[in-house]
Amino acid sequence: MAGWLVGAALLLGACTPTVEVVAPREPITINLNIKLDADVRLHIEEKAKEDVGSKAIF
């Protein structure tokens, strides 16, 4: 009877859930080129509109 209890305890102990946290091997990269490109284009367009409105082209 004691053998069954020990065996059952070992089986139940082997089924305990474990959580493992591992750092990634490669660095995490976030690509922000699209937003930056749109922001730069907006500023250039606004500056061009101001220049065209204040200065004669020809």
C-alpha positions as CSV (number, residue, x, y, z in Angstrom):
1,M,0.0,0.0,0.0
2,A,2.8,2.4,0.9
3,G,4.5,1.6,-2.5
4,W,1.4,2.7,-4.3
5,L,1.2,6.0,-2.4
6,V,4.9,6.7,-3.2
7,G,4.4,5.8,-6.8
8,A,1.3,8.0,-7.1
9,A,3.1,10.9,-5.4
10,L,6.0,10.6,-7.9
11,L,3.7,10.5,-10.9
12,L,1.7,13.5,-9.7
13,G,5.0,15.4,-8.9
14,A,6.2,14.8,-12.5
15,C,3.0,16.5,-13.8
16,T,3.5,19.9,-12.2
17,P,3.5,22.7,-14.7
18,T,6.6,24.7,-15.1
19,V,7.2,28.1,-16.7
20,E,10.5,28.9,-18.3
21,V,11.5,32.4,-19.2
22,V,14.3,32.6,-21.8
23,A,15.7,35.8,-23.3
24,P,15.8,35.8,-27.1
25,R,19.1,35.1,-28.8
26,E,18.7,37.9,-31.3
27,P,17.9,41.5,-30.4
28,I,14.4,42.8,-30.9
29,T,14.2,45.3,-33.7
30,I,11.4,47.8,-34.4
31,N,11.3,49.3,-37.9
32,L,10.2,53.0,-37.8
33,N,11.3,54.0,-41.3
34,I,7.8,54.3,-42.7
35,K,6.6,56.7,-40.0
36,L,9.8,58.8,-40.2
37,D,9.6,59.0,-44.0
38,A,6.0,60.2,-43.9
39,D,6.9,62.8,-41.3
40,V,9.8,64.1,-43.3
41,R,7.7,64.3,-46.5
42,L,5.0,66.2,-44.6
43,H,7.4,68.8,-43.4
44,I,9.0,69.2,-46.8
45,E,5.6,69.6,-48.4
46,E,4.5,72.2,-45.9
47,K,7.8,74.1,-46.4
48,A,7.4,73.9,-50.2
49,K,3.9,75.4,-50.0
50,E,5.1,78.3,-47.9
51,D,8.0,79.0,-50.3
52,V,5.7,78.9,-53.4
53,G,3.3,81.2,-51.7
54,S,5.9,83.7,-50.6
55,K,8.4,83.7,-53.5
56,A,7.9,83.8,-57.3
57,I,9.1,80.7,-59.1
58,F,9.9,82.4,-62.4
